[in-house]
Amino acid sequence: MKQRISAEDLAELTPEQQERLREWWRPEVGDYIVHDTQGIGCLFGDVDIMDKTHMLPRLSIGQCIELLKSRWTDRVNISESLGKYRVQTINAVVQNHAYIKERVYVADELIDALFATVKEVL
């Protein structure tokens, strides 16, 4: 099972989506990254003084779920059946009327279904 998105996955993001991802991301020691001048790497040292301007995180399964739950969705449901992973997100806003938006993505790998959802909400 793949645990992280790839550099190729990050290349699919628009510049605006990349910027929103950088705004959400809080670098931690051990994070896998893509640096636009140095390629793929892993963070080490004093992450508090790092300049994220040229870095993007290779999100893990857990980071994708955290991003979805903390910023853009009310509920994240994950299921697996017959070797396929299904990720469902639900936004519900009630202000004088009910508003519900549901997204569903299915993929062979859990991280791929999660990242498809992340791309949609970025």
PAKOL-874516 format. One record per atom (N, C-alpha, C, O): residue number from 1; residue in one letter; atom name; x negated, y negated, z negated. Coordinates in steps of 0.05 Angstrom, whole numbers, plus 32768, in hexadecimal, padded with zeros to 4 digits. Atoms other than C-alpha are relative to their C-alpha. Example, Ala and Ser with C-alpha at 12.3 -4.5 7.8 and 13.67 -1.06 7.14 Angstrom:
BEGIN
   resi   resn   name     px     py     pz
      1      a      N   7FEE   8018   8000
      1      a     CA   7F0A   805A   7F64
      1      a      C   7FEE   7FE8   8000
      1      a      O   7FD9   7FE8   7FF3
      2      s      N   8010   8018   8001
      2      s     CA   7EEF   8015   7F71
      2      s      C   800F   7FEA   7FF2
      2      s      O   8005   7FD4   7FEE
end
This chain:
BEGIN
   resi   resn   name     px     py     pz
      1      m      N   7FEF   8018   8000
      1      m     CA   8000   8000   8000
      1      m      C   7FEE   7FE7   8000
      1      m      O   7FDC   7FE5   7FF0
      2      k      N   800E   8019   8000
      2      k     CA   7FE6   7FBC   8013
      2      k      C   8007   7FEF   7FE8
      2      k      O   801E   7FEE   7FE0
      3      q      N   7FFC   8010   8018
      3      q     CA   7FDD   7F8F   7FD7
      3      q      C   8001   7FE2   8004
      3      q      O   800C   7FD3   7FF4
      4      r      N   8003   801D   7FFB
      4      r     CA   7FD0   7F4B   7FF7
      4      r      C   8006   7FFA   801D
      4      r      O   8005   800B   802F
      5      i      N   7FFD   8009   7FE4
      5      i     CA   7FE1   7F23   8035
      5      i      C   7FE4   7FFD   800C
      5      i      O   7FD0   7FFB   7FFD
      6      s      N   8019   8002   7FF2
      6      s     CA   7FAA   7F1E   8069
      6      s      C   7FFA   7FE4   8009
      6      s      O   800C   7FD2   8008
      7      a      N   8007   801A   7FF4
      7      a     CA   7F85   7EE3   8088
      7      a      C   8012   7FFB   8018
      7      a      O   8019   7FE4   801E
      8      e      N   7FEF   8002   7FE8
      8      e     CA   7FAE   7EF1   80C7
      8      e      C   801C   7FF7   7FF8
      8      e      O   8028   7FE7   8006
      9      d      N   7FE6   8009   800A
      9      d     CA   7FEE   7EE9   809E
      9      d      C   8000   7FE2   7FFA
      9      d      O   8013   7FD4   8002
     10      l      N   8002   801D   8006
     10      l     CA   7FD7   7EA5   8085
     10      l      C   7FFF   7FEF   8019
     10      l      O   8009   7FD8   8019
     11      a      N   8002   800F   7FE7
     11      a     CA   7FC8   7E90   80CC
     11      a      C   801B   7FFB   800D
     11      a      O   801E   7FE9   801E
     12      e      N   7FE5   8003   7FF5
     12      e     CA   8012   7E97   80DC
     12      e      C   800E   7FE7   7FF4
     12      e      O   8022   7FDE   8000
     13      l      N   7FF3   8017   800D
     13      l     CA   8023   7E5D   80AD
     13      l      C   7FFA   7FE6   800F
     13      l      O   7FE4   7FE3   801A
     14      t      N   8004   801B   7FF4
     14      t     CA   802D   7E17   80C9
     14      t      C   7FEE   7FF0   7FEC
     14      t      O   7FEC   7FF7   7FD5
     15      p      N   8010   8011   8013
     15      p     CA   8000   7DE0   80AC
     15      p      C   8011   7FF6   7FE8
     15      p      O   8007   7FF4   7FD2
     16      e      N   7FEF   8009   8016
     16      e     CA   803C   7DC8   8083
     16      e      C   8005   8016   7FEC
     16      e      O   8004   8011   7FD4
     17      q      N   7FFD   7FE9   8013
     17      q     CA   8048   7E0E   8066
     17      q      C   7FE6   8005   7FF1
     17      q      O   7FE7   800B   7FD9
     18      q      N   8019   7FFC   800E
     18      q     CA   7FFE   7E14   8056
     18      q      C   7FFD   7FEB   7FEA
     18      q      O   7FF4   7FF2   7FD4
     19      e      N   8002   8015   8015
     19      e     CA   8000   7DD2   8030
     19      e      C   8013   8006   7FE9
     19      e      O   800A   8002   7FD2
     20      r      N   7FED   7FF9   8016
     20      r     CA   803E   7DE7   8008
     20      r      C   7FF5   8018   7FF0
     20      r      O   7FF9   8018   7FD7
     21      l      N   800C   7FEA   800E
     21      l     CA   801A   7E28   7FF7
     21      l      C   7FEA   7FF7   7FEE
     21      l      O   7FE7   8000   7FD7
     22      r      N   8016   800B   8010
     22      r     CA   7FDD   7E02   7FDF
     22      r      C   800B   7FF1   7FE7
     22      r      O   8000   7FF3   7FD1
     23      e      N   7FF4   800F   8016
     23      e     CA   800A   7DD5   7FB4
     23      e      C   8009   8013   7FEA
     23      e      O   8006   800D   7FD2
     24      w      N   7FF6   7FED   8013
     24      w     CA   8029   7E12   7F92
     24      w      C   7FE9   800F   7FF2
     24      w      O   7FEB   8015   7FDA
     25      w      N   8015   7FEE   800A
     25      w     CA   7FE8   7E3A   7F89
     25      w      C   7FEF   7FF3   7FEB
     25      w      O   7FE6   7FDC   7FEE
     26      r      N   8013   8008   8015
     26      r     CA   7FC0   7E34   7F49
     26      r      C   7FEA   8014   8000
     26      r      O   7FED   802B   7FF7
     27      p      N   8016   7FEC   7FFD
     27      p     CA   7F7C   7E55   7F57
     27      p      C   7FF8   800C   7FE5
     27      p      O   7FF7   7FFE   7FD0
     28      e      N   800A   7FF2   8017
     28      e     CA   7F65   7E89   7F26
     28      e      C   7FE8   8011   8008
     28      e      O   7FE6   8019   801F
     29      v      N   8017   7FEF   7FFA
     29      v     CA   7F24   7EB0   7F21
     29      v      C   800A   801B   8009
     29      v      O   801C   8027   7FFD
     30      g      N   7FF8   7FE7   7FF5
     30      g     CA   7F2B   7EEE   7F4B
     30      g      C   8014   7FFF   8017
     30      g      O   8019   8013   8024
     31      d      N   7FED   8003   7FE9
     31      d     CA   7F5D   7ED2   7F7D
     31      d      C   7FF1   8005   801A
     31      d      O   7FDA   7FFC   801D
     32      y      N   800B   7FFC   7FE5
     32      y     CA   7F50   7EE8   7FC4
     32      y      C   8008   7FE8   8011
     32      y      O   801F   7FDF   800F
     33      i      N   7FFB   8018   7FF1
     33      i     CA   7F4B   7EAD   7FF4
     33      i      C   7FF7   8003   801C
     33      i      O   7FE8   8014   8024
     34      v      N   800B   8005   7FE5
     34      v     CA   7F41   7E98   803B
     34      v      C   7FF7   7FE3   8000
     34      v      O   8006   7FD1   7FFA
     35      h      N   800B   801B   7FFF
     35      h     CA   7F13   7E5C   8042
     35      h      C   7FFA   7FFA   801D
     35      h      O   7FEE   800B   802B
     36      d      N   8001   8005   7FE3
     36      d     CA   7F16   7E3B   8086
     36      d      C   7FE3   7FFD   800B
     36      d      O   7FE0   7FFD   8023
     37      t      N   801B   8001   7FF6
     37      t     CA   7ECA   7E34   808A
     37      t      C   7FEF   8018   7FF9
     37      t      O   7FDA   801D   8005
     38      q      N   8010   7FE9   8009
     38      q     CA   7EB2   7E72   8066
     38      q      C   800E   801B   8002
     38      q      O   8002   802F   7FFB
     39      g      N   7FF2   7FE6   7FFC
     39      g     CA   7EE6   7EA7   8076
     39      g      C   800D   800A   7FE6
     39      g      O   8013   7FFA   7FD4
     40      i      N   7FF3   7FF3   8016
     40      i     CA   7F03   7ED8   8044
     40      i      C   7FED   8003   7FE8
     40      i      O   7FD6   8009   7FEC
     41      g      N   8011   7FFE   8018
     41      g     CA   7EE9   7ED8   7FFD
     41      g      C   8011   8005   7FE7
     41      g      O   8029   800B   7FE8
     42      c      N   7FF3   7FFD   801A
     42      c     CA   7EFA   7EDD   7FB3
     42      c      C   7FF6   7FEA   7FEF
     42      c      O   7FDE   7FE3   7FEE
     43      l      N   8007   8016   8011
     43      l     CA   7EFB   7EA4   7F82
     43      l      C   7FF0   8009   7FE7
     43      l      O   7FF6   801E   7FDC
     44      f      N   800F   7FFB   8018
     44      f     CA   7EC8   7EA3   7F4A
     44      f      C   7FF5   7FE6   7FF6
     44      f      O   7FF5   7FD2   8005
     45      g      N   800B   8019   800B
     45      g     CA   7EA8   7E6F   7F1D
     45      g      C   8016   7FEF   7FF5
     45      g      O   802B   7FF8   7FED
     46      d      N   7FEE   8014   800D
     46      d     CA   7ECB   7E30   7F04
     46      d      C   8016   7FF8   8014
     46      d      O   8012   7FE6   8024
     47      v      N   7FEB   8005   7FED
     47      v     CA   7F0D   7E30   7F2A
     47      v      C   800D   7FE4   7FFA
     47      v      O   801B   7FDA   800B
     48      d      N   7FF4   801A   8007
     48      d     CA   7F22   7DEF   7F06
     48      d      C   7FF5   7FE9   8011
     48      d      O   8002   7FD5   8015
     49      i      N   800C   8016   7FF1
     49      i     CA   7EF3   7DC6   7F31
     49      i      C   8001   8006   801E
     49      i      O   7FF4   7FF7   802E
     50      m      N   8000   7FF8   7FE4
     50      m     CA   7F02   7DE9   7F73
     50      m      C   8012   7FED   8010
     50      m      O   8027   7FE4   8007
     51      d      N   7FF0   8010   7FED
     51      d     CA   7F1C   7DC1   7FAF
     51      d      C   800F   8014   8011
     51      d      O   8003   8022   8021
     52      k      N   7FF0   7FED   7FF1
     52      k     CA   7F56   7DE8   7FCD
     52      k      C   8005   7FF7   801D
     52      k      O   8012   8006   802C
     53      t      N   7FF9   800B   7FE6
     53      t     CA   7F58   7DBD   800B
     53      t      C   7FFC   8013   8018
     53      t      O   800B   8012   802B
     54      h      N   8006   7FEE   7FE9
     54      h     CA   7F39   7DF2   8038
     54      h      C   8004   801D   7FF8
     54      h      O   7FF9   802F   8006
     55      m      N   7FFC   7FE5   8008
     55      m     CA   7F50   7E30   8013
     55      m      C   801E   8007   7FFF
     55      m      O   802F   7FF6   7FFA
     56      l      N   7FE5   7FF5   8003
     56      l     CA   7F8E   7E5B   8015
     56      l      C   7FFE   801B   7FF1
     56      l      O   7FEC   802A   7FF6
     57      p      N   8001   7FE6   800F
     57      p     CA   7F9F   7E95   7FE6
     57      p      C   800A   8017   8011
     57      p      O   801E   8014   801F
     58      r      N   7FF5   7FE7   7FF4
     58      r     CA   7FA7   7EDB   8001
     58      r      C   8012   800C   7FEA
     58      r      O   8009   801B   7FD9
     59      l      N   7FED   7FFA   8015
     59      l     CA   7FE5   7EE5   7FD7
     59      l      C   8002   801E   7FFB
     59      l      O   8002   802E   800E
     60      s      N   7FFB   7FE4   8008
     60      s     CA   7FEF   7F26   7FB1
     60      s      C   801F   8003   7FFF
     60      s      O   802E   7FF0   8001
     61      i      N   7FE4   7FFA   8003
     61      i     CA   8032   7F48   7FA9
     61      i      C   800C   7FF0   7FE8
     61      i      O   8021   7FE3   7FEB
     62      g      N   7FF7   800F   8018
     62      g     CA   8039   7F29   7F63
     62      g      C   8001   7FE2   8005
     62      g      O   8014   7FD5   7FFC
     63      q      N   7FFF   801C   7FFA
     63      q     CA   8027   7EE3   7F7C
     63      q      C   8017   7FF8   8012
     63      q      O   8023   7FE3   800F
     64      c      N   7FE9   8006   7FEF
     64      c     CA   805B   7EE7   7FB3
     64      c      C   801A   7FFF   7FF0
     64      c      O   802B   7FEE   7FF4
     65      i      N   7FE8   7FFF   8011
     65      i     CA   8090   7EFA   7F80
     65      i      C   8001   7FE7   7FEE
     65      i      O   8016   7FDB   7FEC
     66      e      N   8001   8018   8011
     66      e     CA   807A   7EC2   7F51
     66      e      C   8007   7FE7   8010
     66      e      O   8017   7FD7   8006
     67      l      N   7FFA   8017   7FEF
     67      l     CA   807D   7E8F   7F8A
     67      l      C   801E   7FFF   8006
     67      l      O   802A   7FEA   8003
     68      l      N   7FE4   7FFF   7FFA
     68      l     CA   80C2   7EA5   7F9E
     68      l      C   8012   7FF9   7FE8
     68      l      O   8024   7FE9   7FEA
     69      k      N   7FEF   8004   8017
     69      k     CA   80DE   7EA6   7F58
     69      k      C   7FFC   7FE4   7FF3
     69      k      O   8010   7FD9   7FE9
     70      s      N   8005   801A   800D
     70      s     CA   80BE   7E65   7F40
     70      s      C   8009   7FE8   800F
     70      s      O   800E   7FD3   8004
     71      r      N   7FFC   8019   7FF0
     71      r     CA   80CD   7E37   7F79
     71      r      C   8019   8000   8011
     71      r      O   8026   7FEB   8014
     72      w      N   7FEC   8002   7FEA
     72      w     CA   8102   7E4C   7FAB
     72      w      C   8017   8013   7FFE
     72      w      O   8029   8010   800E
     73      t      N   7FE9   7FEE   8000
     73      t     CA   8131   7E83   7F96
     73      t      C   800A   8005   7FE3
     73      t      O   7FFB   8002   7FD0
     74      d      N   7FF4   7FFA   801A
     74      d     CA   8160   7E95   7F5E
     74      d      C   7FFC   801E   7FF9
     74      d      O   7FFA   8025   7FE2
     75      r      N   8003   7FE3   8004
     75      r     CA   8158   7EE0   7F67
     75      r      C   7FF0   800D   8016
     75      r      O   7FF3   8006   802D
     76      v      N   800F   7FF0   7FED
     76      v     CA   8127   7F10   7F88
     76      v      C   8005   801D   7FFA
     76      v      O   8000   8026   7FE4
     77      n      N   7FFB   7FE3   8003
     77      n     CA   813C   7F58   7F93
     77      n      C   7FEE   800F   8013
     77      n      O   7FEC   8008   802B
     78      i      N   8012   7FEF   7FF0
     78      i     CA   810B   7F8C   7FAC
     78      i      C   8009   801D   7FFE
     78      i      O   800D   8027   7FE8
     79      s      N   7FF8   7FE4   8000
     79      s     CA   811D   7FD2   7FC1
     79      s      C   7FEF   800E   8015
     79      s      O   7FE5   8002   8028
     80      e      N   800E   7FEF   7FED
     80      e     CA   80FD   800C   7FE7
     80      e      C   8011   8017   8006
     80      e      O   801D   8024   7FF5
     81      s      N   7FF1   7FE9   7FF7
     81      s     CA   811F   8041   8010
     81      s      C   7FF5   800A   801A
     81      s      O   7FF1   7FFB   802D
     82      l      N   800A   7FF3   7FE8
     82      l     CA   8105   8072   8043
     82      l      C   7FE7   7FF2   800B
     82      l      O   7FE4   7FF0   8023
     83      g      N   8019   800B   7FF7
     83      g     CA   80C1   8051   8045
     83      g      C   8001   7FE3   8009
     83      g      O   7FEE   7FD9   8013
     84      k      N   7FFD   801D   7FF9
     84      k     CA   80DC   800A   8051
     84      k      C   8005   7FF0   7FE7
     84      k      O   8014   7FF9   7FD5
     85      y      N   7FFB   8012   8017
     85      y     CA   80DA   7FD1   8020
     85      y      C   8013   7FEA   8009
     85      y      O   8011   7FDF   801F
     86      r      N   7FEC   8014   7FFB
     86      r     CA   8113   7FA0   801C
     86      r      C   7FFD   7FEA   7FEA
     86      r      O   7FFE   7FF0   7FD2
     87      v      N   8001   8016   8012
     87      v     CA   810C   7F5B   7FFD
     87      v      C   8018   7FEE   8005
     87      v      O   801C   7FE5   801C
     88      q      N   7FE8   8011   7FFE
     88      q     CA   814B   7F33   7FF0
     88      q      C   7FFD   7FE8   7FED
     88      q      O   7FF7   7FEC   7FD5
     89      t      N   8000   8017   8011
     89      t     CA   814B   7EEC   7FD5
     89      t      C   801B   7FF3   8002
     89      t      O   8028   7FF2   8017
     90      i      N   7FE6   800E   8001
     90      i     CA   8189   7EC6   7FBF
     90      i      C   7FFC   7FE5   7FF3
     90      i      O   7FF1   7FE3   7FDD
     91      n      N   7FFF   801B   800B
     91      n     CA   8190   7E7C   7FB4
     91      n      C   801E   7FFA   7FFB
     91      n      O   802E   7FFE   800C
     92      a      N   7FE4   8007   8006
     92      a     CA   81D0   7E66   7F91
     92      a      C   8001   7FE5   7FF3
     92      a      O   7FF4   7FE1   7FDE
     93      v      N   7FFD   801B   800B
     93      v     CA   81E2   7E1D   7F84
     93      v      C   801D   7FFB   7FFE
     93      v      O   802D   7FFE   8010
     94      v      N   7FE4   8007   8004
     94      v     CA   8223   7E08   7F66
     94      v      C   8002   7FE3   7FF8
     94      v      O   7FFB   7FDB   7FE2
     95      q      N   7FFB   801C   8004
     95      q     CA   8235   7DBF   7F6C
     95      q      C   801A   7FF9   800F
     95      q      O   801A   7FF4   8027
     96      n      N   7FE6   8003   7FF4
     96      n     CA   827F   7DB5   7F78
     96      n      C   8009   8017   8012
     96      n      O   8021   801B   8017
     97      h      N   7FF9   7FE8   7FF1
     97      h     CA   827C   7DF3   7FA3
     97      h      C   7FE8   8013   7FFF
     97      h      O   7FD2   800B   7FF8
     98      a      N   8016   7FEC   8001
     98      a     CA   8253   7E32   7FA8
     98      a      C   7FF0   8000   801A
     98      a      O   7FFC   7FFE   8030
     99      y      N   8012   7FFE   7FEA
     99      y     CA   8218   7E36   7FD6
     99      y      C   7FEE   8018   7FFB
     99      y      O   7FDF   8018   7FE7
    100      i      N   8011   7FE8   8003
    100      i     CA   81F6   7E79   7FDF
    100      i      C   7FF1   8005   801A
    100      i      O   7FFD   8006   8030
    101      k      N   8010   7FF9   7FE9
    101      k     CA   81BD   7E87   800F
    101      k      C   7FF0   8019   7FFA
    101      k      O   7FE3   801B   7FE5
    102      e      N   800D   7FE6   8004
    102      e     CA   81A2   7ECD   8016
    102      e      C   7FED   8005   8017
    102      e      O   7FF3   8000   802F
    103      r      N   8013   7FF8   7FEC
    103      r     CA   8164   7EE4   803A
    103      r      C   7FF9   801E   7FFB
    103      r      O   7FF6   8026   7FE4
    104      v      N   8008   7FE4   8003
    104      v     CA   8152   7F2D   8047
    104      v      C   7FEB   8006   8015
    104      v      O   7FEE   8001   802D
    105      y      N   8016   7FF7   7FEE
    105      y     CA   8111   7F48   8065
    105      y      C   7FF9   801C   7FFA
    105      y      O   7FF9   8025   7FE2
    106      v      N   8007   7FE4   8003
    106      v     CA   80FE   7F90   8071
    106      v      C   7FE6   8005   800F
    106      v      O   7FE2   7FFA   8025
    107      a      N   801A   7FFA   7FF4
    107      a     CA   80B8   7FAA   8080
    107      a      C   7FF5   801A   7FF5
    107      a      O   7FFE   8024   7FE0
    108      d      N   800D   7FE7   8009
    108      d     CA   808C   7FE8   807A
    108      d      C   7FF0   7FFC   7FE7
    108      d      O   7FED   800E   7FD6
    109      e      N   8010   8007   8017
    109      e     CA   8061   7FC5   8046
    109      e      C   800E   7FEB   7FEF
    109      e      O   801A   7FD8   7FFA
    110      l      N   7FF3   8013   8012
    110      l     CA   807C   7FA0   8009
    110      l      C   7FF5   7FE4   8004
    110      l      O   8004   7FD1   8005
    111      i      N   800C   801B   7FFE
    111      i     CA   804A   7F67   8011
    111      i      C   800A   7FF2   801A
    111      i      O   800D   7FDA   801A
    112      d      N   7FF7   800C   7FE7
    112      d     CA   8061   7F5D   8059
    112      d      C   801D   7FF5   7FFE
    112      d      O   8023   7FE0   8008
    113      a      N   7FE4   800A   8004
    113      a     CA   80AB   7F57   8045
    113      a      C   8000   7FE8   7FEE
    113      a      O   800F   7FD5   7FF3
    114      l      N   8001   8017   8012
    114      l     CA   8099   7F28   800C
    114      l      C   7FF5   7FE7   800F
    114      l      O   8000   7FD2   800C
    115      f      N   800C   8017   7FF2
    115      f     CA   806D   7EFC   8039
    115      f      C   8013   7FF5   8015
    115      f      O   8013   7FDC   8019
    116      a      N   7FEC   800A   7FEE
    116      a     CA   80A4   7EF7   806D
    116      a      C   8014   7FEE   7FF2
    116      a      O   801C   7FD9   7FFD
    117      t      N   7FEF   8010   8010
    117      t     CA   80D0   7EDC   8036
    117      t      C   7FF2   7FE6   7FF8
    117      t      O   7FFE   7FD0   7FF9
    118      v      N   800F   8018   8008
    118      v     CA   809A   7EAC   801E
    118      v      C   7FFE   7FED   8017
    118      v      O   8001   7FD5   8013
    119      k      N   8002   8012   7FE9
    119      k     CA   8090   7E91   8064
    119      k      C   801A   7FF1   8005
    119      k      O   801A   7FD9   800C
    120      e      N   7FE6   800C   7FFC
    120      e     CA   80DA   7E83   8069
    120      e      C   8005   7FE9   7FEC
    120      e      O   8010   7FD4   7FF4
    121      v      N   7FFA   8015   8014
    121      v     CA   80DD   7E5B   8028
    121      v      C   7FEA   7FEA   7FFF
    121      v      O   7FEF   7FD5   7FF4
    122      l      N   8015   8016   7FFF
    122      l     CA   809B   7E35   8033
    122      l      C   8009   7FEC   8014
    122      l      O   7FFB   7FD8   8018
end
